[in-house]
């Protein structure tokens, strides 16, 4: 038990380090601040966006002192090793000022509000130097292995080198701030404000700590564009804000060291890139607006272009049906067609799509074509070659949701995303393949492809929720953002009283 006693002393001396310091998401001055991933790697370089040097203020979590370091700055791992104690969780209770356990923060939806749940995790008085020893003692004590966890005591050290060449060695996590835009790792995008630097699983992670409303403005410009009509931007702002809150509630990136990523997995965020007065007005004029349904946060997913009709979340992703994501007509010209029917789907794909005022992006999303080698398709689905394929089912939007490839064996895909990937990253699964075509007994389509597949399709993205092209069309026709949102998310309502301030 000597090992346990040693680490009990270390735990008592060092545990405070893991309980205080930089928080991630927080309510500050009536605003929700969140952490958004900017970049990660073995090293991170910060340069001023302008030609003049910029001073970056850097501080350690526990230090009352801060350093002013001139750009360019290089931050690299000096020692990625961390000191951890292993023990098992005995209980958890709400965190208060007298708590002396380990603080765990997570998002939760309680009483129609988003709360940052702070829990006091109380571990066994026995702690160990490694996981294997902790597991052995836990088994002897009749404790489930799932309760054995690592408790970080000391964190990784980084080497920070500024313009003058002097190296400083600091313990992560670090807080950085700059009033002037900084470019990261040679990228031309500039970010200013507050940043957090952590070491997660041997890699440096740099995040942007900013108000949710600033994040929403950054999403609008990169999701629907900075030249869209104001009402379309406002609809995008509400959808993006709602989607962000839904993602926060999933807590899926907590283990990665941040709240949201900056790519399509969450939402595309590039700071102030492409922002203008209209973008900022769209965010500020809808500040705090999210979509709810029956007191709960609504799933406000969206996509580039449905191609004529949006689809249901159940058809695309399975799971329980969501009434507000059941699919709606988007283009009146498709009103008389059943896009789940193979013949109607083909007829609509071949329909002319000339709309006045289309941008190149919108035109390419409405109708597209591509070619793919049959052998490449076969490789993508794990076959040597393909004799024929059968479209078993299409959703209401015309997207293929069930397809079987016949080669030396049969391979069936029932995921819209996997179908797109199989066809070389197609813009959507709403397409047909030119070639020998037969109608199957269930009304589907059987295709005997040639050596090179010619594919024609409509739409871009999964087809669920708000269609951005449709939102643009509605805004140009005079509809406001509330009409756009009620069309694509029927049965939802706008809520503004959802932030629970501490």
Beta strands, then each sheet from edge to edge (+ up, - down):
strand 1: 26-28
strand 2: 31-41
strand 3: 43-48
strand 4: 55-60
strand 5: 67-70
strand 6: 73-79
strand 7: 83-94
strand 8: 102-110
strand 9: 113-123
strand 10: 148-154
strand 11: 157-161
strand 12: 167-171
strand 13: 174-184
strand 14: 190-200
strand 15: 203-211
strand 16: 290-293
strand 17: 296-297
strand 18: 302-303
strand 19: 368-373
strand 20: 388-394
strand 21: 400-406
strand 22: 410-413
strand 23: 431-433
strand 24: 436-439
strand 25: 445-448
strand 26: 452-457
strand 27: 466-467
strand 28: 493-495
sheet 1: 1+ 2- 15+ 14- 13+ 3- 6+ 11- 12+
sheet 2: 1+ 2- 15+ 14- 13+ 4- 5+
sheet 3: 8+ 9- 7+ 10-
sheet 4: 17+ 16- 28+
sheet 5: 18+ 27+
sheet 6: 19+ 26- 23+
sheet 7: 22+ 21- 20+ 25- 24+
end
